[in-house]
Amino acid sequence: MSSSRADFAAPRWLVHLLRSAPAPVPWSRAVRAAIALATPLAVAYVLGDIALGALASSGALPTVLAESPGTYRYRAQRLGGAVVAAVGGFAVGLLAGAETAVSVAVVVLIAAVSALVSAAGSNASVAGLQLFIFTVLGTGQHGVAAFGIVLGCFAAGAAWGLVVALSGWTVHATSPERNAVAQVYIELAAMLSAQDEPTSLAARQQLTAALNTAYDRLLTARSWLSGRDTTYRKLLNLLAATTPAVEASVAMVNAGTRAPREVIGHFTDLATAVLANAPLPEPPRRSAPGADDADDPDDIDGTVTALHHALAKIGTDAERARRDRVPPLRRLRDWLDSLTSGPLTWVATLRLTLCVALAETVSLVVPVERSYWITLTVGIVLKPDFGSVFGRAVLRGLGTVVGVGIGAAVLGLGTRGFALVLLVALFAAGAAIGKVRNYGILSAFITPLIIVQMDLSAGGDWPLVLARLVDTGLGCAIVLVFGYLLWPGSLRPRVGGRLADVADTVARYVEHGLRPAETGQERAERSRRRRRAYRGLADLRTAFQQLVVEPSPAGRQAAAWWPAIVALEQVADAVTAVVVTIEHGAEPPEPDDVRLVTSALAELATAVREQREPADVDLPADQRLAGVSDQLESAFDAVRGPDLTRSRFSLRRRR
């Protein structure tokens, strides 16, 4: 019976592809999306011109597609750039749509520009995507009404969507930052409460993500109001003061020591105080006699003492220097450097441009009016910085099948009036939720939404809606065949480079962390190296999760190397445990022993890059580094997984 079930088990890549991200449902974002997209339609019904209302509703769509958590200032920059790009692209599409030859040339050119702009960062990438999407949609809207009227309605809807998205700024200006810092304390409490090793490992990953988010938000948050800027600085200083507690907590978990119940409760109280902008609670005191002594018999490894000492530093208002703002010219130079530093951006641009050109050619021969959805599908799926091409094409196809069915029912059955407004609100909320949970869910809701907005404004009916299914199928086929199966290198494993780079980052953390830090600057540098190592590990985990949805050798290798990622994370944890003991008076390891650890990590990285058998290396025999050496042995064993070696190799403990 069990073997029969195993024979019919779903493929690994399909299970990962259909899995929903374990993110909380963004109810507030869903409500904002519903209000932004449904209100223009409701107003249009009252005024008696549903076509123009649909155009205004589509103008609010960029803020839903580009919405992202973060500070209000960050969101204003991100959403503002997306709106400007969308309005500009829509105008270009309207102007070019009247002439087929001009339209094809403009769309292909915009595709190339969109891909190149993506190299400038996350916000630029989102703006580039909106530029492409709405250029394509604009080409299908020529002739609906006068150019000025169509563009004016779209721009008015875009402005409305931006107002709705940022409506909470005046009353909740610092809420995102407070939530981010409070989440760090919540994740600390969760990690220390974990009852088993798998739960503890997952909680530590969540803690890393929370720390990355908090630092990202606070280091980019600035305000022209002095009161708010003071709040940002206090939160940043509080987060910096929490770093020793984070390191001590990781060391405690790594040592297998149970945290006192009052410590876990204190982290929960800290989160509550930060959220309520209330005074921070006093740290708990050691209850056992002699608890302040390093020789406490109940604290053999010293981690409980280290954690109590770290808790005393939280809320001391120690100043932390703010990161200087990067000038616009420097950002421009960095972007230009990224375009000339390697071929990856140009390769992605070439692939997107060729597939878009092919889609435009196919759309000319498809006997369906306004078959711009073929090009739209190709551009969205092939966006160069959005993960697996294969996974997005499959999810896009599956989601569109569902979405087209919904769209056909809405327009084909003649749904009108405020019932249609309600449905648009539902689609908008579903798209906002799908954006953070699963790309297939996003496609299932965004498809009927765009069908209603674009085709309703042009008087579409259900046969045209069904044609969208054919268009999307053709677009996904173009991506899978020409952008994936036939594209050079798509099926070749290329995942080892990122794993090797992170191993080098962990080695730099070892080099700085396991030596004595005499000055505040040295301690700050050690903290930065630790954050870079854990951020790199978190990014690596995300990248491999995107690749594991592919049935290609790259996907299989990503799955095979997964234990190596876990082992590297445990190496970093073991190093952090030693760092905590050094910070509380223990003698640092000998420089020669530290060099053995960094050399082992360097050999690990080199073996991964060159896809060869790792050479024999020596590891320190110092008991203080025993945990680090054990985890390094696990990492070397894990690297042997993806068919890099066929024979055993050894790690020698130096005597």
C-alpha positions as CSV (number, residue, x, y, z in Angstrom):
1,M,0.0,0.0,0.0
2,S,2.7,2.5,1.0
3,S,4.8,1.7,-2.1
4,S,1.8,2.3,-4.3
5,R,1.3,5.7,-2.8
6,A,5.0,6.5,-3.4
7,D,4.6,5.5,-7.0
8,F,1.8,8.0,-7.5
9,A,3.3,10.8,-5.4
10,A,3.4,14.2,-7.0
11,P,6.8,15.3,-8.4
12,R,9.0,17.3,-6.0
13,W,9.0,20.4,-8.3
14,L,5.2,20.4,-8.6
15,V,4.7,20.2,-4.8
16,H,7.0,23.1,-4.3
17,L,5.4,25.0,-7.1
18,L,1.9,24.8,-5.8
19,R,2.8,25.4,-2.2
20,S,1.5,28.7,-0.7
21,A,4.0,31.0,1.0
22,P,3.6,30.9,4.8
23,A,2.9,34.6,5.0
24,P,0.2,36.3,7.0
25,V,-2.8,37.4,5.0
26,P,-2.4,41.2,4.3
27,W,-5.9,42.2,5.1
28,S,-5.2,46.0,5.2
29,R,-3.5,45.8,1.8
30,A,-6.5,43.8,0.4
31,V,-8.9,46.4,1.7
32,R,-6.9,49.3,0.1
33,A,-6.8,47.4,-3.2
34,A,-10.5,46.9,-3.2
35,I,-11.2,50.6,-2.4
36,A,-8.7,51.8,-5.0
37,L,-10.0,49.7,-7.9
38,A,-13.7,49.5,-7.1
39,T,-14.4,53.2,-6.3
40,P,-13.8,54.5,-9.9
41,L,-16.3,52.0,-11.2
42,A,-18.9,52.9,-8.7
43,V,-18.5,56.6,-9.5
44,A,-18.7,55.8,-13.2
45,Y,-22.0,54.0,-12.7
46,V,-23.4,56.9,-10.9
47,L,-22.3,59.3,-13.7
48,G,-23.4,56.9,-16.4
49,D,-20.1,56.2,-18.3
50,I,-18.8,52.8,-17.3
51,A,-16.1,52.7,-20.0
52,L,-14.3,55.7,-18.6
53,G,-14.7,54.3,-15.1
54,A,-13.0,51.1,-16.2
55,L,-10.1,53.1,-17.5
56,A,-9.8,55.0,-14.2
57,S,-9.9,51.7,-12.3
58,S,-7.1,50.3,-14.5
59,G,-5.1,53.4,-13.6
60,A,-5.2,52.4,-10.0
61,L,-3.9,48.9,-10.8
62,P,-0.1,49.8,-10.7
63,T,-0.3,50.6,-7.0
64,V,-1.8,47.2,-6.3
65,L,0.8,45.4,-8.4
66,A,3.7,47.4,-6.9
67,E,2.5,47.4,-3.3
68,S,5.2,46.2,-0.8
69,P,5.6,46.4,2.9
70,G,8.0,49.0,4.3
71,T,8.2,52.5,5.6
72,Y,5.7,55.1,4.1
73,R,8.6,57.0,2.6
74,Y,9.9,53.9,0.9
75,R,6.4,53.0,-0.3
76,A,5.9,56.5,-1.6
77,Q,9.1,56.2,-3.7
78,R,8.3,52.7,-4.9
79,L,4.6,53.4,-5.7
80,G,5.3,56.9,-7.1
81,G,7.9,55.5,-9.5
82,A,5.5,52.7,-10.6
83,V,2.7,55.1,-11.2
84,V,4.8,57.5,-13.3
85,A,6.1,54.6,-15.3
86,A,2.6,53.1,-15.8
87,V,1.1,56.5,-17.0
88,G,4.1,57.1,-19.3
89,G,3.9,53.6,-20.7
90,F,0.1,53.8,-21.2
91,A,0.5,57.1,-23.1
92,V,3.2,55.6,-25.3
93,G,1.0,52.6,-26.0
94,L,-1.9,54.7,-26.9
95,L,0.1,56.8,-29.4
96,A,1.8,53.7,-30.9
97,G,-1.3,51.5,-31.0
98,A,-2.8,53.0,-34.2
99,E,0.0,51.8,-36.4
100,T,0.8,48.1,-36.2
101,A,4.4,48.4,-37.4
102,V,5.1,51.2,-34.9
103,S,3.3,49.4,-32.1
104,V,5.5,46.3,-32.6
105,A,8.7,48.3,-32.6
106,V,7.8,50.3,-29.6
107,V,6.8,47.3,-27.5
108,V,10.0,45.5,-28.3
109,L,12.0,48.6,-27.4
110,I,10.1,49.1,-24.2
111,A,10.8,45.4,-23.3
112,A,14.5,46.0,-23.6
113,V,14.4,49.2,-21.6
114,S,12.3,47.4,-18.9
115,A,14.9,44.7,-18.5
116,L,17.9,47.1,-18.4
117,V,16.2,49.3,-15.8
118,S,15.7,46.2,-13.6
119,A,19.4,46.2,-12.8
120,A,19.1,49.4,-10.9
121,G,17.3,47.8,-7.9
122,S,14.0,46.6,-6.6
123,N,12.1,49.9,-7.1
124,A,13.5,50.4,-10.6
125,S,12.6,46.8,-11.4
126,V,9.0,47.3,-10.4
127,A,8.8,50.6,-12.3
128,G,10.2,48.9,-15.4
129,L,7.6,46.1,-15.2
130,Q,4.8,48.7,-14.9
131,L,6.2,50.5,-17.9
132,F,6.1,47.4,-20.0
133,I,2.7,46.1,-18.8
134,F,0.9,49.4,-19.4
135,T,2.6,50.1,-22.7
136,V,1.3,46.8,-24.0
137,L,-2.2,47.4,-22.5
138,G,-2.2,50.9,-24.0
139,T,-1.7,49.6,-27.5
140,G,-5.0,47.7,-27.2
141,Q,-6.9,50.8,-26.1
142,H,-6.5,53.1,-29.1
143,G,-9.8,54.2,-30.6
144,V,-11.7,53.7,-27.4
145,A,-12.1,57.5,-27.0
146,A,-10.1,60.6,-27.6
147,F,-6.4,60.3,-26.6
148,G,-6.7,63.1,-23.9
149,I,-9.8,61.6,-22.3
150,V,-8.4,58.1,-22.2
151,L,-5.1,59.2,-20.7
152,G,-6.7,61.6,-18.4
153,C,-9.0,59.0,-16.9
154,F,-6.1,56.6,-16.5
155,A,-3.9,59.2,-14.8
156,A,-6.7,60.2,-12.5
157,G,-7.1,56.6,-11.5
158,A,-3.4,56.3,-10.9
159,A,-3.4,59.4,-8.7
160,W,-6.4,58.0,-6.8
161,G,-4.7,54.6,-6.2
162,L,-1.6,56.4,-4.9
163,V,-3.6,58.4,-2.4
164,V,-5.4,55.3,-1.1
165,A,-2.1,53.4,-0.8
166,L,-0.5,56.1,1.3
167,S,-3.6,57.3,3.1
168,G,-2.4,56.1,6.5
169,W,0.8,58.1,6.4
170,T,-0.6,61.0,8.4
171,V,-1.8,59.0,11.3
172,H,0.4,55.9,11.2
173,A,3.7,57.3,10.0
174,T,6.0,55.2,12.1
175,S,3.9,52.1,12.4
176,P,5.8,50.0,9.8
177,E,9.1,50.6,11.7
178,R,7.5,49.8,15.1
179,N,6.0,46.6,13.7
180,A,9.3,45.6,12.2
181,V,11.3,46.0,15.5
182,A,8.5,44.4,17.6
183,Q,8.6,41.4,15.2
184,V,12.3,40.8,16.1
185,Y,11.3,40.4,19.8
186,I,8.4,38.1,18.8
187,E,10.7,35.9,16.7
188,L,13.2,35.8,19.6
189,A,10.5,34.6,21.9
190,A,9.4,32.0,19.4
191,M,12.9,30.7,18.8
192,L,13.6,30.3,22.5
193,S,10.2,28.6,23.0
194,A,10.8,26.0,20.3
195,Q,10.5,22.4,21.6
196,D,12.5,20.6,19.0
197,E,15.4,21.2,16.6
198,P,13.4,21.6,13.3
199,T,11.1,24.1,14.9
200,S,14.1,25.9,16.4
201,L,15.8,26.1,13.0
202,A,12.7,27.4,11.3
203,A,12.3,30.0,14.0
204,R,15.9,31.1,13.6
205,Q,15.3,31.6,9.9
206,Q,12.2,33.7,10.7
207,L,14.3,35.7,13.2
208,T,16.9,36.4,10.5
209,A,14.2,37.6,8.1
210,A,12.7,39.9,10.8
211,L,16.1,41.4,11.5
212,N,16.8,42.0,7.9
213,T,13.4,43.7,7.5
214,A,13.8,45.9,10.5
215,Y,17.3,47.1,9.5
216,D,16.1,47.7,5.9
217,R,13.2,49.8,7.1
218,L,15.0,51.8,9.7
219,L,18.2,52.5,7.7
220,T,16.1,53.9,4.8
221,A,13.6,55.8,6.9
222,R,14.0,59.5,7.1
223,S,11.5,62.3,7.7
224,W,11.5,66.0,7.3
225,L,9.6,66.2,10.6
226,S,12.0,66.2,13.5
227,G,9.7,64.3,15.8
228,R,9.4,61.4,13.4
229,D,13.1,61.4,12.7
230,T,13.8,61.2,16.4
231,T,11.5,58.2,16.6
232,Y,13.3,56.5,13.8
233,R,16.7,57.1,15.5
234,K,15.4,55.7,18.8
235,L,14.1,52.6,17.1
236,L,17.4,52.1,15.3
237,N,19.4,52.5,18.5
238,L,17.0,50.0,20.2
239,L,17.5,47.5,17.4
240,A,21.3,47.9,17.5
241,A,21.3,47.4,21.3
242,T,19.3,44.2,20.7
243,T,22.1,42.6,18.7
244,P,23.9,41.0,21.7
245,A,20.6,39.5,22.8
246,V,20.1,38.0,19.4
247,E,23.6,36.5,19.4
248,A,23.2,35.2,22.9
249,S,19.9,33.6,22.0
250,V,21.3,31.9,19.0
251,A,24.2,30.6,21.1
252,M,21.7,29.3,23.7
253,V,19.7,27.5,21.1
254,N,22.9,26.1,19.5
255,A,24.0,24.8,22.9
256,G,20.7,23.1,23.5
257,T,20.1,25.2,26.6
258,R,16.5,26.0,27.6
259,A,15.7,29.7,28.1
260,P,14.2,30.7,31.4
261,R,10.5,31.4,31.1
262,E,10.9,34.9,32.4
263,V,13.3,35.7,29.6
264,I,10.8,34.6,26.9
265,G,8.1,36.6,28.6
266,H,10.4,39.6,28.6
267,F,10.8,39.5,24.8
268,T,7.1,39.4,24.5
269,D,6.8,42.4,26.8
270,L,9.4,44.3,24.8
271,A,7.4,43.7,21.6
272,T,4.2,45.0,23.3
273,A,6.0,48.1,24.6
274,V,7.5,48.9,21.2
275,L,4.1,48.6,19.5
276,A,2.4,50.8,22.1
277,N,5.2,53.3,22.2
278,A,5.4,52.7,25.9
279,P,8.4,52.6,28.3
280,L,10.4,49.4,28.0
281,P,10.1,46.9,30.8
282,E,12.9,46.2,33.2
283,P,15.0,43.1,32.3
284,P,14.4,40.0,34.5
285,R,16.8,39.2,37.2
286,R,18.6,35.9,37.7
287,S,16.7,34.1,40.4
288,A,19.3,31.5,41.4
289,P,21.9,32.3,44.0
290,G,25.2,33.3,42.4
291,A,23.5,33.7,39.0
292,D,25.7,36.6,38.2
293,D,28.7,34.5,38.3
294,A,30.1,32.8,35.3
295,D,30.6,29.6,37.4
296,D,26.9,29.1,38.0
297,P,26.4,25.3,38.1
298,D,23.0,25.7,36.3
299,D,24.7,27.5,33.4
300,I,27.6,25.3,32.4
301,D,28.0,26.8,28.9
302,G,27.5,30.4,30.1
303,T,24.7,31.2,27.6
304,V,22.1,32.1,30.2
305,T,24.4,34.5,31.8
306,A,25.4,36.0,28.4
307,L,21.7,36.4,27.6
308,H,20.9,38.2,30.9
309,H,23.9,40.5,30.3
310,A,22.6,41.3,26.8
311,L,19.1,42.0,28.1
312,A,20.5,44.7,30.4
313,K,21.9,46.6,27.3
314,I,18.5,46.9,25.6
315,G,17.0,50.3,26.1
316,T,20.2,52.1,27.1
317,D,19.8,54.6,24.3
318,A,23.3,54.0,23.0
319,E,23.7,56.0,19.8
320,R,24.2,54.3,16.5
321,A,25.4,56.2,13.5
322,R,22.9,56.6,10.7
323,R,23.8,55.5,7.2
324,D,24.5,58.3,4.8
325,R,22.0,58.8,2.0
326,V,23.3,57.7,-1.4
327,P,23.3,60.7,-3.8
328,P,21.3,60.2,-7.1
329,L,24.4,60.5,-9.2
330,R,26.1,57.8,-7.2
331,R,23.0,55.5,-7.8
332,L,23.2,56.3,-11.5
333,R,26.9,55.4,-11.6
334,D,26.2,52.2,-9.8
335,W,23.5,51.2,-12.3
336,L,25.8,52.0,-15.2
337,D,28.5,49.9,-13.5
338,S,26.1,47.0,-13.2
339,L,25.4,47.1,-16.9
340,T,29.1,46.9,-17.8
341,S,30.3,44.6,-15.0
342,G,28.9,41.3,-16.5
343,P,26.8,39.6,-19.1
344,L,23.8,38.5,-16.9
345,T,21.8,41.7,-17.3
346,W,22.4,41.8,-21.1
347,V,21.6,38.1,-21.5
348,A,18.3,38.5,-19.6
349,T,17.5,41.6,-21.7
350,L,18.2,39.7,-24.9
351,R,16.0,36.8,-23.9
352,L,13.1,39.1,-23.0
353,T,13.5,41.2,-26.2
354,L,13.6,38.2,-28.5
355,C,10.6,36.5,-26.9
356,V,8.6,39.7,-26.9
357,A,9.4,40.2,-30.6
358,L,8.3,36.6,-31.3
359,A,5.1,37.2,-29.3
360,E,4.3,40.4,-31.3
361,T,4.9,38.5,-34.5
362,V,2.5,35.7,-33.4
363,S,-0.1,38.3,-32.3
364,L,-0.2,39.6,-35.9
365,V,-1.4,36.3,-37.3
366,V,-3.7,35.2,-34.5
367,P,-7.3,35.8,-35.7
368,V,-8.4,37.6,-32.5
369,E,-8.8,41.3,-32.0
370,R,-6.5,43.0,-29.5
371,S,-4.4,39.8,-28.9
372,Y,-1.8,41.9,-26.9
373,W,-2.2,39.4,-24.1
374,I,0.3,37.1,-25.8
375,T,3.0,39.8,-25.4
376,L,1.7,40.7,-21.9
377,T,2.1,37.1,-20.7
378,V,5.6,36.8,-22.2
379,G,6.8,40.0,-20.5
380,I,5.4,39.2,-17.1
381,V,6.7,35.7,-17.0
382,L,10.1,36.5,-18.3
383,K,10.8,39.5,-16.1
384,P,14.5,38.9,-15.4
385,D,14.5,39.2,-11.6
386,F,11.4,37.3,-10.6
387,G,12.7,33.8,-10.0
388,S,12.0,30.6,-12.0
389,V,10.8,31.2,-15.6
390,F,9.4,27.6,-15.7
391,G,7.6,28.0,-12.4
392,R,6.0,31.4,-13.3
393,A,4.9,30.1,-16.8
394,V,3.2,27.1,-15.3
395,L,1.5,29.1,-12.5
396,R,0.6,31.8,-15.0
397,G,-1.1,29.2,-17.2
398,L,-2.9,27.5,-14.3
399,G,-4.0,30.8,-12.8
400,T,-5.2,32.2,-16.1
401,V,-7.4,29.1,-16.8
402,V,-9.2,29.9,-13.5
403,G,-9.2,33.6,-14.1
404,V,-10.6,33.4,-17.6
405,G,-13.4,31.2,-16.4
406,I,-14.3,33.9,-13.8
407,G,-14.0,36.7,-16.4
408,A,-16.1,34.9,-18.9
409,A,-18.8,34.4,-16.2
410,V,-18.7,38.1,-15.2
411,L,-18.9,39.6,-18.7
412,G,-20.6,36.7,-20.6
413,L,-23.5,36.6,-18.1
414,G,-24.0,40.3,-18.4
415,T,-23.1,41.3,-14.8
416,R,-23.6,45.0,-14.5
417,G,-24.2,47.7,-11.9
418,F,-23.0,47.5,-8.4
419,A,-22.8,43.7,-8.6
420,L,-19.8,44.2,-11.0
421,V,-18.3,46.8,-8.6
422,L,-18.5,44.3,-5.8
423,L,-16.8,41.7,-8.0
424,V,-14.0,44.0,-8.9
425,A,-13.4,44.8,-5.3
426,L,-13.3,41.0,-4.6
427,F,-10.8,40.5,-7.5
428,A,-8.6,43.3,-6.3
429,A,-8.5,42.0,-2.7
430,G,-7.7,38.5,-4.0
431,A,-4.9,39.8,-6.2
432,A,-3.4,41.7,-3.2
433,I,-3.5,38.5,-1.1
434,G,-2.2,36.3,-4.0
435,K,0.8,38.7,-4.4
436,V,2.3,37.5,-1.1
437,R,1.0,33.9,-1.1
438,N,1.3,32.4,-4.5
439,Y,1.8,33.6,-8.1
440,G,-0.9,31.3,-9.4
441,I,-3.4,32.8,-7.0
442,L,-2.3,36.3,-8.1
443,S,-2.9,35.3,-11.8
444,A,-6.3,33.8,-11.0
445,F,-7.5,37.1,-9.6
446,I,-5.6,39.6,-11.8
447,T,-6.8,38.0,-15.0
448,P,-10.5,38.6,-14.6
449,L,-9.7,42.0,-13.1
450,I,-7.8,43.2,-16.2
451,I,-10.4,41.6,-18.4
452,V,-13.1,43.6,-16.8
453,Q,-11.1,46.8,-16.9
454,M,-9.6,46.6,-20.4
455,D,-12.3,44.7,-22.3
456,L,-15.3,46.4,-20.5
457,S,-13.9,49.8,-21.5
458,A,-13.8,48.5,-25.1
459,G,-17.2,46.8,-25.0
460,G,-15.9,43.3,-24.9
461,D,-18.0,40.2,-24.5
462,W,-17.5,36.6,-23.5
463,P,-16.0,35.3,-26.9
464,L,-13.3,37.9,-26.5
465,V,-12.8,36.8,-22.9
466,L,-12.3,33.2,-24.0
467,A,-9.7,34.4,-26.5
468,R,-7.6,35.5,-23.6
469,L,-7.2,31.9,-22.6
470,V,-5.7,31.1,-26.1
471,D,-3.5,34.2,-25.9
472,T,-2.1,33.3,-22.5
473,G,-1.5,29.7,-23.6
474,L,0.4,31.0,-26.6
475,G,2.4,33.4,-24.4
476,C,3.3,30.6,-21.9
477,A,4.3,28.3,-24.8
478,I,6.6,30.9,-26.3
479,V,8.3,31.4,-22.8
480,L,8.6,27.7,-22.1
481,V,10.0,26.8,-25.6
482,F,12.1,29.7,-26.6
483,G,12.8,31.4,-23.3
484,Y,13.4,28.2,-21.3
485,L,13.8,24.9,-23.2
486,L,15.8,26.2,-26.2
487,W,17.5,29.1,-24.4
488,P,21.2,28.3,-23.9
489,G,22.0,27.5,-20.3
490,S,18.4,27.4,-19.0
491,L,18.6,23.7,-18.2
492,R,22.2,23.6,-17.1
493,P,22.9,23.7,-13.3
494,R,24.2,27.2,-12.4
495,V,23.2,27.3,-8.7
496,G,26.6,26.6,-7.2
497,G,28.0,30.1,-7.6
498,R,25.6,31.6,-5.0
499,L,26.3,28.9,-2.5
500,A,30.0,29.4,-2.9
501,D,29.7,33.2,-2.5
502,V,27.8,32.7,0.8
503,A,30.4,30.3,2.1
504,D,32.9,33.1,1.5
505,T,30.7,35.6,3.3
506,V,30.5,33.2,6.3
507,A,34.3,32.9,6.2
508,R,34.7,36.6,6.5
509,Y,32.3,36.6,9.5
510,V,34.5,33.9,11.1
511,E,37.6,35.9,10.4
512,H,36.2,39.0,12.2
513,G,34.1,37.3,14.8
514,L,36.6,34.9,16.3
515,R,39.2,37.5,17.1
516,P,39.2,39.9,20.0
517,A,37.3,43.2,19.5
518,E,39.1,45.9,21.5
519,T,37.2,49.0,20.2
520,G,33.6,49.9,19.5
521,Q,34.4,50.1,15.9
522,E,35.7,46.6,15.8
523,R,32.6,45.3,17.7
524,A,30.4,47.2,15.2
525,E,32.3,45.6,12.3
526,R,31.8,42.2,13.8
527,S,28.1,42.8,14.1
528,R,27.9,44.0,10.5
529,R,29.8,40.8,9.3
530,R,27.3,38.7,11.2
531,R,24.3,40.4,9.6
532,R,25.8,40.1,6.2
533,A,26.4,36.4,6.7
534,Y,22.9,35.7,7.9
535,R,21.4,38.0,5.2
536,G,23.4,36.1,2.6
537,L,22.1,32.8,3.9
538,A,18.5,34.0,3.9
539,D,18.8,35.3,0.3
540,L,20.5,32.0,-0.7
541,R,17.6,30.0,0.8
542,T,15.1,32.2,-1.2
543,A,17.0,31.7,-4.4
544,F,17.1,28.0,-4.0
545,Q,13.4,27.8,-3.2
546,Q,12.8,29.5,-6.5
547,L,14.9,27.0,-8.4
548,V,13.6,23.9,-6.7
549,V,10.3,24.3,-8.6
550,E,12.0,23.4,-11.9
551,P,12.2,19.7,-13.1
552,S,15.5,20.5,-14.8
553,P,19.0,19.5,-13.6
554,A,19.2,23.0,-11.9
555,G,16.1,22.2,-9.9
556,R,17.4,18.8,-8.9
557,Q,20.8,20.2,-7.9
558,A,19.1,22.9,-5.9
559,A,17.2,20.2,-4.0
560,A,20.4,18.1,-3.6
561,W,22.4,21.1,-2.2
562,W,19.7,22.1,0.2
563,P,21.4,20.2,3.1
564,A,24.6,22.3,2.4
565,I,22.6,25.5,2.9
566,V,21.3,24.2,6.2
567,A,24.8,23.1,7.2
568,L,26.2,26.6,6.4
569,E,23.5,28.1,8.6
570,Q,24.5,25.9,11.4
571,V,28.1,26.8,10.9
572,A,27.2,30.4,11.3
573,D,25.2,29.6,14.5
574,A,28.1,27.7,15.9
575,V,30.4,30.6,15.2
576,T,27.9,33.0,16.9
577,A,27.9,30.8,20.0
578,V,31.7,31.1,20.2
579,V,31.5,34.9,19.6
580,V,29.2,35.3,22.6
581,T,31.6,33.5,24.9
582,I,34.5,35.8,23.7
583,E,32.4,38.9,24.3
584,H,31.8,37.8,27.9
585,G,35.5,37.3,28.8
586,A,36.5,33.9,27.3
587,E,39.8,33.7,25.5
588,P,39.5,33.8,21.7
589,P,40.8,30.9,19.7
590,E,44.3,30.9,18.4
591,P,44.7,32.7,15.1
592,D,46.0,29.5,13.5
593,D,42.8,27.7,14.4
594,V,40.7,30.5,13.0
595,R,42.7,30.3,9.8
596,L,42.0,26.6,9.6
597,V,38.2,27.3,9.8
598,T,38.4,30.0,7.1
599,S,40.6,27.8,4.9
600,A,38.0,25.0,5.2
601,L,35.2,27.3,4.1
602,A,37.4,28.6,1.3
603,E,38.0,25.1,0.1
604,L,34.3,24.3,0.4
605,A,33.5,27.4,-1.8
606,T,36.2,26.5,-4.4
607,A,35.0,22.9,-4.7
608,V,31.4,24.0,-5.3
609,R,32.5,26.6,-7.9
610,E,34.7,24.1,-9.7
611,Q,32.3,21.1,-9.2
612,R,35.1,18.9,-8.0
613,E,35.9,16.7,-5.0
614,P,36.9,18.9,-2.0
615,A,40.5,18.5,-0.9
616,D,41.4,17.1,2.5
617,V,41.6,19.9,5.0
618,D,42.6,20.2,8.7
619,L,40.2,21.4,11.3
620,P,41.1,22.8,14.7
621,A,41.1,20.4,17.7
622,D,40.4,23.2,20.2
623,Q,37.3,22.3,22.2
624,R,36.1,25.8,22.0
625,L,35.7,25.3,18.2
626,A,34.4,21.8,18.4
627,G,30.8,22.8,17.5
628,V,32.1,24.8,14.5
629,S,34.3,21.8,13.3
630,D,31.3,19.4,13.7
631,Q,29.1,21.6,11.5
632,L,31.9,22.1,9.0
633,E,32.1,18.3,8.6
634,S,28.4,18.2,8.0
635,A,28.7,21.0,5.4
636,F,31.4,19.1,3.6
637,D,29.3,15.9,3.6
638,A,26.3,17.8,2.3
639,V,28.3,19.3,-0.6
640,R,29.0,15.7,-1.7
641,G,25.3,15.3,-2.3
642,P,24.8,16.7,-5.8
643,D,27.1,14.2,-7.6
644,L,30.2,16.4,-7.2
645,T,32.3,13.5,-5.9
646,R,32.2,9.7,-6.0
647,S,34.8,8.9,-3.4
648,R,35.1,9.8,0.3
649,F,37.3,12.6,1.5
650,S,38.4,13.3,5.0
651,L,38.5,16.2,7.4
652,R,41.4,15.9,9.8
653,R,41.2,17.4,13.3
654,R,44.6,18.9,13.9
655,R,46.2,17.7,17.2
